[in-house]
Amino acid sequence: MNVWQVQMDGNQMMFGSSRRPMFSDQGCNEPFKTYFWCPRRKWFRKEPCPFGSRGECDTYRRMCGSL
């Protein structure tokens, strides 16, 4: 049984069998159809993340305890 998954390989994003270049350097807010990929949660969001980088996300998580 195959499970559809998102993977990052160097500067490539793989959404299932579809492959394309990453738009960001850390894989945050990578668009897929009408959703945005969050590598921290390993899930899709309906709107883009408000943080500009993964460092901002990490700082917020350390200060507040969760996303």
C-alpha positions as CSV (number, residue, x, y, z in Angstrom):
1,M,0.0,0.0,0.0
2,N,1.4,3.4,-1.0
3,V,0.8,6.5,1.0
4,W,0.9,9.9,-0.6
5,Q,3.6,11.9,1.0
6,V,5.5,15.2,0.7
7,Q,9.3,15.1,0.6
8,M,12.1,17.6,0.2
9,D,15.2,16.6,-1.7
10,G,17.8,19.3,-1.9
11,N,16.0,22.1,-3.8
12,Q,13.2,19.9,-5.1
13,M,9.7,19.4,-3.6
14,M,7.9,16.1,-4.2
15,F,4.1,16.0,-3.7
16,G,3.4,12.3,-4.3
17,S,4.8,11.6,-7.8
18,S,4.8,15.3,-8.8
19,R,8.2,17.0,-8.6
20,R,9.1,20.7,-8.9
21,P,11.7,23.2,-7.6
22,M,11.2,24.7,-4.1
23,F,10.1,28.3,-3.9
24,S,11.6,28.9,-0.5
25,D,14.9,27.8,0.9
26,Q,13.4,25.8,3.9
27,G,10.2,24.4,2.3
28,C,7.9,26.7,4.3
29,N,4.6,27.8,2.6
30,E,5.2,25.7,-0.5
31,P,2.0,26.0,-2.5
32,F,0.1,22.9,-3.7
33,K,-3.1,23.6,-5.4
34,T,-5.0,25.9,-2.9
35,Y,-3.0,24.8,0.2
36,F,0.4,25.6,1.7
37,W,2.8,23.0,3.1
38,C,4.1,23.4,6.7
39,P,7.3,21.3,7.3
40,R,7.0,21.9,11.0
41,R,3.6,20.3,11.3
42,K,4.1,18.1,8.2
43,W,0.6,19.0,7.1
44,F,-1.2,21.5,4.8
45,R,-2.6,24.8,5.8
46,K,-5.5,26.7,4.1
47,E,-3.6,30.0,4.3
48,P,0.1,30.8,4.2
49,C,2.0,30.8,7.5
50,P,2.4,34.3,8.9
51,F,6.1,33.7,9.7
52,G,8.8,34.8,7.1
53,S,11.2,31.9,7.9
54,R,11.5,28.7,9.9
55,G,13.6,30.6,12.4
56,E,10.7,32.9,13.2
57,C,8.5,29.9,13.6
58,D,11.0,28.2,16.0
59,T,11.3,31.4,18.1
60,Y,7.5,31.8,18.4
61,R,7.2,28.1,19.3
62,R,9.9,28.5,22.0
63,M,8.2,31.6,23.4
64,C,4.6,30.5,23.3
65,G,5.0,26.7,23.7
66,S,3.1,25.7,20.5
67,L,1.8,26.9,17.2
